[in-house]
């Protein structure tokens, strides 16, 4: 073989075992990777064995660690905001309005505990997904004498209410895995919940069976499956838990070190220990005496006394960089922007914030549509419709009234003016519809149209005039076509308020 033949790239058909091994470097067992031997376990095995401890640590971390608590609130606020709301797609406008009004009134009664409304329950589910990785929602039918508009309420159950350790085979042939009962073909048929929370010492009652079987039709299991076949959720905070815990310990140790060092003003050396020190006060019970100084004190030292003042070491210039890099890794583990976790925007600008938020909101949109809407909202809506029709609160065909779309909360951008102008241009070019633009703000387009029509009628009745009337096109170019007459009435321009030298552009130009 010639010298240059050694450096030639081999043809695709000549790749041998050595080339294959080079591509599978992660599977090698040489010196560098000899100690890396993770077990090939299914995620359900890991959840069943470490789930309770992981859950306990996660809850404590969110309560005691400021960064974890802030990240939890940011996650819930961006995932749910003021609520993921339904927009009925019923063709009959009158029926659609009745359905929407009844739903809006029922949301205030949706919580079985009476603490919040349906959208507040969504926020609680989002927090539980962050902390515990899952949340259970039990559909609770109510009696007619309970006085509800629609006799249906939702009860939230924490992950601890479903025991991880409950795994067995029932006489019927069904299997219970981590508290969930499956039939022969793997369908969920029931959940075996605890009657009391295992960590609530205030709930003491009569001796009752530990668990109760609840049919799967009455339970919504809200969690994000990250692997195929996963049956229980993992805390969203799990990848960042170790770093947050160790960083918290490091900060506490650094704070204690600085506090201890600051307590020692100086150290006095004496050749005669029996002589009193300057500023010495009465001895304590253990026989020790403390010397203190007052402002403006001039003290003459006795022969043999020497004072050395404390000079505590600083944290050093690397402390800030270390904190930044560690919190950056924590933010990446949580899938949250750095400024949402820490509240630090010193190194951010418009472009970096925009790029960061675009990627983050793409992930949030995935969770909104694939988890919350699919597992929670989509399941509550038909059950609510059926209950409303059966109870007589709604006179309609529940199947015909079922079409609905769920509108997530609007996004607030760094520069909303540019985004609104871009949306107007997209509508004018026919790239998008006005319905899509309005729904992106979190509102129902038909509600907005009715409000605009009511505003236009009211302004016309009262003789009011604005720069852009409610019934006119409200776009970036909706400005006067020409200047008002300099000598004419100031109100002849329709109340535009255009001053001298202002050039107007009409929609027709």
C-alpha positions as CSV (number, residue, x, y, z in Angstrom):
1,X,0.0,0.0,0.0
2,X,1.4,3.4,-1.0
3,X,1.9,6.3,1.4
4,X,-1.1,8.3,0.2
5,X,-3.3,5.2,0.2
6,X,-3.2,5.2,3.9
7,X,-5.0,8.6,4.1
8,X,-7.7,7.9,1.6
9,X,-11.3,7.6,2.8
10,X,-12.5,4.0,2.5
11,X,-15.5,3.5,0.2
12,X,-18.9,2.9,1.8
13,X,-18.9,-0.8,0.9
14,X,-15.5,-1.4,2.6
15,X,-16.6,-0.5,6.1
16,X,-15.6,-3.3,8.4
17,X,-16.2,-4.1,12.1
18,X,-13.6,-1.5,13.2
19,X,-15.7,1.3,11.5
20,X,-18.9,0.1,13.1
21,X,-17.3,0.0,16.6
22,X,-16.0,3.6,16.0
23,X,-19.6,4.7,15.4
24,X,-20.7,2.9,18.6
25,X,-18.2,4.5,20.9
26,X,-20.8,4.8,23.6
27,X,-21.0,1.0,23.8
28,X,-17.3,0.4,24.4
29,X,-16.0,-0.9,27.7
30,X,-12.4,0.5,27.6
31,X,-10.6,2.4,30.3
32,X,-12.6,5.6,30.1
33,X,-16.0,3.9,30.2
34,X,-15.2,0.8,32.3
35,X,-17.1,2.1,35.3
36,X,-20.2,3.2,33.3
37,X,-22.6,0.2,33.6
38,X,-26.2,1.5,34.0
39,X,-28.9,-1.1,34.5
40,X,-31.2,-1.7,31.6
41,X,-34.4,-1.1,33.5
42,X,-37.8,0.0,32.4
43,X,-39.0,3.4,33.5
44,X,-41.9,1.9,35.4
45,X,-39.4,-0.1,37.5
46,X,-37.5,3.1,38.3
47,X,-40.7,4.9,39.2
48,X,-42.0,2.1,41.4
49,X,-38.7,1.8,43.3
50,X,-37.7,5.5,43.6
51,X,-41.0,7.3,43.2
52,X,-41.9,7.9,46.8
53,X,-38.5,9.3,47.7
54,X,-38.2,11.4,44.6
55,X,-41.7,12.8,45.3
56,X,-40.8,13.7,48.9
57,X,-37.6,15.4,47.9
58,X,-39.3,17.3,45.1
59,X,-42.0,18.7,47.4
60,X,-39.5,19.7,50.0
61,X,-37.3,21.4,47.4
62,X,-40.1,23.5,46.0
63,X,-41.1,24.6,49.5
64,X,-37.6,25.4,50.8
65,X,-35.6,26.5,47.7
66,X,-36.3,29.9,46.2
67,X,-35.2,29.0,42.7
68,X,-37.3,25.9,42.6
69,X,-40.4,27.7,44.0
70,X,-40.0,30.5,41.4
71,X,-39.5,28.0,38.6
72,X,-42.7,26.2,39.6
73,X,-44.7,29.3,39.5
74,X,-43.2,30.3,36.2
75,X,-44.0,26.9,34.7
76,X,-47.6,27.0,35.9
77,X,-48.1,30.7,34.8
78,X,-46.9,30.0,31.3
79,X,-48.6,26.7,30.9
80,X,-52.0,27.8,32.1
81,X,-52.0,31.5,32.7
82,X,-55.5,32.7,33.2
83,X,-56.9,29.4,31.8
84,X,-57.2,27.3,28.7
85,X,-60.8,28.2,27.7
86,X,-63.3,26.5,25.4
87,X,-64.7,28.0,22.2
88,X,-67.8,26.0,21.1
89,X,-68.0,25.2,17.4
90,X,-71.8,24.7,17.3
91,X,-73.4,26.1,14.2
92,X,-76.5,27.4,15.9
93,X,-75.6,30.8,17.3
94,X,-78.3,30.8,19.9
95,X,-77.4,27.3,21.2
96,X,-73.8,28.2,21.2
97,X,-74.3,31.2,23.3
98,X,-76.4,29.2,25.8
99,X,-73.7,26.5,26.1
100,X,-70.9,29.1,26.5
101,X,-72.9,31.0,29.2
102,X,-73.8,27.9,31.1
103,X,-70.1,26.7,31.0
104,X,-68.9,30.1,32.2
105,X,-71.3,30.0,35.1
106,X,-70.4,26.4,36.0
107,X,-66.6,27.1,36.1
108,X,-67.2,28.9,39.4
109,X,-68.7,25.8,40.9
110,X,-66.3,23.2,39.4
111,X,-64.0,22.8,42.4
112,X,-65.2,20.2,44.8
113,X,-63.3,21.9,47.6
114,X,-64.8,25.3,46.7
115,X,-61.4,27.1,46.7
116,X,-61.1,28.2,43.1
117,X,-62.7,27.8,39.7
118,X,-62.1,25.5,36.8
119,X,-59.1,27.6,35.5
120,X,-57.7,27.7,39.0
121,X,-57.8,23.9,39.0
122,X,-55.9,23.9,35.8
123,X,-53.1,26.0,37.5
124,X,-53.1,23.5,40.4
125,X,-52.7,20.6,38.0
126,X,-49.8,22.4,36.3
127,X,-48.0,22.9,39.6
128,X,-48.6,19.2,40.5
129,X,-47.1,18.3,37.1
130,X,-44.0,20.3,38.0
131,X,-43.6,19.0,41.5
132,X,-45.0,15.4,41.3
133,X,-45.1,14.8,37.6
134,X,-48.8,13.9,37.7
135,X,-52.1,14.8,39.1
136,X,-55.4,12.9,39.4
137,X,-58.8,14.5,38.8
138,X,-61.8,12.7,40.0
139,X,-65.2,13.5,38.4
140,X,-67.7,13.7,41.2
141,X,-71.4,13.6,40.3
142,X,-73.6,15.6,42.7
143,X,-77.3,15.4,43.7
144,X,-79.9,17.7,42.5
145,X,-80.5,19.1,46.0
146,X,-76.9,20.3,46.1
147,X,-78.1,23.4,44.2
148,X,-75.4,23.3,41.5
149,X,-76.1,24.6,38.0
150,X,-74.7,21.4,36.6
151,X,-74.4,18.6,39.2
152,X,-70.8,17.8,38.5
153,X,-67.6,18.8,40.3
154,X,-63.9,18.0,40.0
155,X,-61.8,16.8,42.9
156,X,-58.0,17.0,42.7
157,X,-55.9,14.1,44.2
158,X,-52.2,14.3,44.7
159,X,-49.8,11.6,43.5
160,X,-49.3,10.2,47.0
161,X,-53.0,9.2,47.1
162,X,-52.2,6.4,44.6
163,X,-49.7,4.0,46.3
164,X,-46.6,3.2,44.2
165,X,-46.1,-0.1,46.1
166,X,-49.6,-1.5,45.3
167,X,-48.7,-4.1,42.7
168,X,-50.6,-7.4,42.5
169,X,-52.7,-9.8,40.4
170,X,-56.4,-9.9,41.2
171,X,-58.6,-13.1,41.1
172,X,-60.3,-11.7,38.0
173,X,-57.1,-11.8,36.1
174,X,-56.6,-8.0,36.2
175,X,-53.3,-6.7,37.3
176,X,-52.6,-3.7,39.6
177,X,-49.4,-1.9,38.7
178,X,-48.4,1.1,41.0
179,X,-52.0,1.4,42.1
180,X,-53.6,1.3,38.6
181,X,-55.7,-1.7,37.6
182,X,-55.3,-3.0,34.0
183,X,-57.4,-5.6,32.2
184,X,-56.1,-8.4,30.1
185,X,-55.5,-6.2,27.0
186,X,-53.8,-3.4,29.0
187,X,-56.7,-1.0,29.3
188,X,-57.0,1.0,32.5
189,X,-60.2,-0.1,34.3
190,X,-59.8,1.4,37.9
191,X,-57.5,3.3,40.3
192,X,-57.0,2.1,43.9
193,X,-56.7,5.4,45.9
194,X,-55.8,5.7,49.5
195,X,-58.7,7.1,51.6
196,X,-56.3,9.5,53.4
197,X,-53.1,11.2,52.5
198,X,-50.2,9.3,54.0
199,X,-48.5,12.4,55.2
200,X,-51.5,14.2,56.7
201,X,-51.4,13.7,60.5
202,X,-54.5,15.9,61.0
203,X,-56.8,13.5,59.2
204,X,-57.6,11.0,61.9
205,X,-60.8,8.9,61.7
206,X,-62.2,5.4,62.1
207,X,-60.4,2.4,60.9
208,X,-61.3,1.8,57.3
209,X,-59.8,-0.1,54.4
210,X,-56.6,1.5,53.2
211,X,-57.6,1.9,49.6
212,X,-60.8,2.3,47.6
213,X,-61.4,1.2,44.0
214,X,-62.5,4.0,41.7
215,X,-63.6,3.2,38.1
216,X,-61.3,4.6,35.5
217,X,-64.2,6.4,33.8
218,X,-64.4,8.7,36.8
219,X,-60.7,9.5,37.0
220,X,-58.5,11.7,34.8
221,X,-54.7,10.9,35.1
222,X,-52.8,14.0,34.0
223,X,-49.1,13.4,33.3
224,X,-46.6,13.8,30.6
225,X,-45.4,10.4,29.3
226,X,-41.8,10.6,28.3
227,X,-41.4,7.0,27.3
228,X,-43.6,4.4,25.6
229,X,-45.6,2.3,28.1
230,X,-45.0,4.7,31.1
231,X,-47.9,4.4,33.6
232,X,-46.9,7.0,36.2
233,X,-45.5,10.5,35.9
234,X,-42.1,11.8,36.8
235,X,-41.6,15.2,38.5
236,X,-40.7,17.9,36.0
237,X,-38.1,19.2,38.4
238,X,-36.4,15.8,38.7
239,X,-33.4,16.5,36.3
240,X,-32.5,19.6,38.3
241,X,-33.1,18.4,41.9
242,X,-29.5,17.4,42.7
243,X,-27.9,20.6,41.5
244,X,-30.5,22.8,43.2
245,X,-30.0,20.9,46.5
246,X,-26.2,21.1,46.4
247,X,-26.3,24.7,45.3
248,X,-28.6,25.6,48.2
249,X,-26.2,23.9,50.6
250,X,-23.2,25.7,49.1
251,X,-25.0,29.1,49.5
252,X,-25.9,28.3,53.1
253,X,-22.3,27.3,53.9
254,X,-21.0,30.5,52.2
255,X,-23.4,32.6,54.1
256,X,-22.5,31.0,57.4
257,X,-18.8,31.4,56.7
258,X,-19.2,35.1,56.0
259,X,-21.5,35.6,59.1
260,X,-19.1,33.8,61.4
261,X,-16.1,35.7,60.1
262,X,-17.9,39.0,60.5
263,X,-18.7,38.3,64.1
264,X,-15.0,38.3,65.1
265,X,-13.8,41.9,65.1
266,X,-10.3,41.1,66.4
267,X,-8.1,38.9,68.6
268,X,-6.2,40.1,71.7
269,X,-2.9,38.5,72.7
270,X,-1.8,39.0,76.4
271,X,1.3,37.9,78.2
272,X,-0.5,37.9,81.5
273,X,-3.8,36.1,81.2
274,X,-5.0,37.2,84.7
275,X,-5.0,40.9,83.6
276,X,-8.5,42.1,82.4
277,X,-8.8,42.8,78.6
278,X,-9.8,46.2,77.3
279,X,-13.6,46.6,77.2
280,X,-14.0,43.3,79.1
281,X,-17.4,42.7,80.6
282,X,-18.6,40.4,83.3
283,X,-17.8,36.7,82.8
284,X,-20.5,34.4,81.5
285,X,-21.7,31.3,83.3
286,X,-19.1,29.2,81.6
287,X,-16.3,31.5,82.8
288,X,-15.6,33.2,79.5
289,X,-15.5,36.9,79.1
290,X,-16.3,39.0,75.9
291,X,-14.6,42.2,75.1
292,X,-16.6,44.8,73.2
293,X,-15.8,48.2,71.6
294,X,-18.0,51.3,71.5
295,X,-17.8,54.0,68.8
296,X,-15.1,56.6,69.4
297,X,-13.2,54.5,71.9
298,X,-9.5,55.3,72.5
299,X,-8.0,52.5,74.5
300,X,-4.5,52.4,75.9
301,X,-3.0,49.0,75.8
302,X,-1.2,47.6,78.8
303,X,2.3,46.3,78.5
304,X,2.3,42.9,76.7
305,X,-1.1,43.4,75.0
306,X,-1.4,43.2,71.2
307,X,-4.6,43.4,69.0
308,X,-5.0,41.8,65.6
309,X,-8.1,42.6,63.7
310,X,-9.9,40.0,61.7
311,X,-9.7,40.1,57.9
312,X,-12.2,37.5,56.6
313,X,-11.5,36.1,53.2
314,X,-13.8,37.3,50.4
315,X,-15.8,34.8,48.3
316,X,-13.6,35.6,45.4
317,X,-14.2,36.7,41.8
318,X,-15.3,33.2,40.7
319,X,-18.3,33.1,42.9
320,X,-20.6,35.0,40.5
321,X,-19.4,33.0,37.5
322,X,-19.9,29.7,39.3
323,X,-23.4,30.7,40.4
324,X,-24.3,31.8,36.8
325,X,-23.1,28.6,35.2
326,X,-24.8,26.4,37.8
327,X,-28.1,28.1,37.5
328,X,-27.8,28.0,33.7
329,X,-27.5,24.2,34.0
330,X,-30.5,24.2,36.3
331,X,-32.5,26.2,33.8
332,X,-31.6,23.9,31.0
333,X,-32.5,20.9,33.1
334,X,-35.9,22.4,33.8
335,X,-36.5,23.5,30.2
336,X,-37.2,27.1,31.5
337,X,-35.4,30.3,30.4
338,X,-32.7,31.5,32.8
339,X,-34.4,34.8,33.6
340,X,-37.7,33.0,34.6
341,X,-35.8,30.8,37.1
342,X,-33.6,33.5,38.6
343,X,-35.3,36.8,37.7
344,X,-31.9,38.0,36.4
345,X,-32.1,39.9,33.1
346,X,-28.8,41.8,33.4
347,X,-27.2,39.9,30.5
348,X,-30.3,39.8,28.3
349,X,-31.4,41.9,25.4
350,X,-34.4,42.0,23.1
351,X,-33.0,39.5,20.6
352,X,-31.8,37.0,23.2
353,X,-35.0,37.2,25.2
354,X,-37.1,36.8,22.0
355,X,-35.1,33.8,20.8
356,X,-35.2,32.2,24.2
357,X,-39.0,32.7,24.6
358,X,-39.8,31.4,21.1
359,X,-38.2,28.0,21.9
360,X,-39.7,27.9,25.4
361,X,-43.2,28.7,24.2
362,X,-42.9,26.0,21.6
363,X,-42.3,23.5,24.4
364,X,-45.1,25.0,26.4
365,X,-47.5,24.7,23.4
366,X,-46.6,21.0,23.2
367,X,-47.6,20.5,26.8
368,X,-50.8,22.6,26.4
369,X,-52.2,20.6,23.5
370,X,-50.7,17.2,24.2
371,X,-51.3,17.0,27.9
372,X,-53.6,19.5,29.5
373,X,-56.1,19.8,26.6
374,X,-56.0,16.2,25.6
375,X,-56.1,14.6,29.1
376,X,-58.0,17.2,31.1
377,X,-60.1,19.7,29.1
378,X,-61.1,17.3,26.3
379,X,-62.3,14.7,28.8
380,X,-64.2,17.2,31.0
381,X,-66.2,18.8,28.2
382,X,-68.3,15.8,27.1
383,X,-68.9,14.7,30.6
384,X,-70.1,18.2,31.5
385,X,-72.4,18.3,28.5
386,X,-74.0,14.9,29.3
387,X,-74.6,15.9,32.9
388,X,-76.0,19.3,31.9
389,X,-78.5,17.7,29.5
390,X,-79.5,14.9,31.9
391,X,-80.1,17.3,34.7
392,X,-82.2,19.6,32.5
393,X,-79.8,22.6,32.7
394,X,-79.3,22.4,28.9
395,X,-81.8,21.5,26.2
396,X,-79.7,20.2,23.4
397,X,-78.2,17.1,21.8
398,X,-75.0,16.5,23.7
399,X,-73.4,14.8,20.7
400,X,-74.2,17.7,18.4
401,X,-73.0,20.2,21.0
402,X,-69.7,18.4,21.5
403,X,-67.5,20.1,18.8
404,X,-65.2,22.6,20.6
405,X,-61.7,24.0,20.4
406,X,-59.6,25.0,23.4
407,X,-57.9,28.4,23.3
408,X,-54.6,28.7,25.3
409,X,-53.7,32.0,27.1
410,X,-52.2,34.7,25.0
411,X,-48.5,35.3,24.9
412,X,-47.2,38.7,26.0
413,X,-44.1,39.6,23.9
414,X,-41.2,41.9,24.7
415,X,-42.4,44.3,21.9
416,X,-46.1,43.9,21.3
417,X,-46.3,46.7,18.8
418,X,-44.2,44.9,16.2
419,X,-46.1,41.7,16.7
420,X,-49.5,43.4,16.2
421,X,-48.2,45.1,13.0
422,X,-47.0,41.8,11.7
423,X,-50.3,40.2,12.4
424,X,-52.2,43.0,10.6
425,X,-49.9,42.6,7.5
426,X,-50.4,38.8,7.6
427,X,-54.2,39.3,7.6
428,X,-54.0,41.8,4.7
429,X,-51.9,39.4,2.7
430,X,-54.3,36.5,3.3
431,X,-51.7,34.5,5.1
432,X,-53.8,34.0,8.2
433,X,-57.4,34.8,9.2
434,X,-58.7,37.3,11.7
435,X,-60.1,34.4,13.8
436,X,-56.6,32.9,14.2
437,X,-55.2,36.2,15.2
438,X,-57.9,36.9,17.8
439,X,-57.7,33.4,19.2
440,X,-53.9,33.8,19.6
441,X,-54.6,36.5,22.1
442,X,-56.7,34.1,24.2
443,X,-60.1,35.5,23.3
444,X,-63.1,34.1,21.3
445,X,-63.4,36.0,18.0
446,X,-67.2,35.9,18.2
447,X,-67.2,37.5,21.7
448,X,-64.9,40.2,20.4
449,X,-67.1,40.8,17.4
450,X,-70.2,41.2,19.6
451,X,-68.3,43.6,21.9
452,X,-67.2,45.6,18.9
453,X,-70.7,45.8,17.5
454,X,-72.1,46.9,20.9
455,X,-69.4,49.5,21.1
456,X,-70.1,50.8,17.6
457,X,-73.8,51.0,18.3
458,X,-73.3,52.8,21.6
459,X,-70.8,55.4,20.1
460,X,-73.2,56.1,17.2
461,X,-76.2,56.5,19.6
462,X,-74.2,58.9,21.9
463,X,-72.6,60.8,19.0
464,X,-69.1,60.0,20.0
465,X,-66.1,60.0,17.6
466,X,-62.7,58.4,17.9
467,X,-59.7,58.1,15.7
468,X,-60.7,54.5,14.9
469,X,-64.3,53.7,15.3
470,X,-65.2,50.2,16.7
471,X,-66.8,49.2,13.4
472,X,-63.9,50.2,11.2
473,X,-60.8,48.3,10.2
474,X,-58.3,48.6,13.0
475,X,-55.0,48.1,11.3
476,X,-51.6,49.8,11.1
477,X,-52.8,51.8,8.1
478,X,-56.2,52.8,9.4
479,X,-55.4,56.6,9.4
480,X,-57.0,59.6,7.8
481,X,-56.8,59.8,4.0
482,X,-56.1,63.5,3.9
483,X,-55.5,66.4,6.2
484,X,-58.5,68.4,7.5
485,X,-59.2,71.8,6.1
486,X,-57.0,74.3,7.9
487,X,-60.0,76.7,8.0
488,X,-62.7,74.2,8.5
489,X,-64.2,72.7,11.6
490,X,-61.7,70.9,13.8
491,X,-64.1,68.0,14.1
492,X,-64.5,67.4,10.3
493,X,-61.6,65.0,10.3
494,X,-63.6,62.5,12.3
495,X,-61.8,63.3,15.5
496,X,-58.4,62.0,14.3
497,X,-56.5,64.8,16.0
498,X,-54.1,65.0,13.1
499,X,-51.9,68.0,13.4
500,X,-50.2,70.2,10.8
501,X,-47.7,68.4,8.7
502,X,-49.2,65.0,9.3
503,X,-49.7,62.8,6.3
504,X,-52.5,60.3,6.4
505,X,-52.8,57.0,4.4
506,X,-56.1,55.4,3.7
507,X,-56.9,51.7,3.6
508,X,-57.6,52.0,-0.2
509,X,-54.2,53.3,-1.1
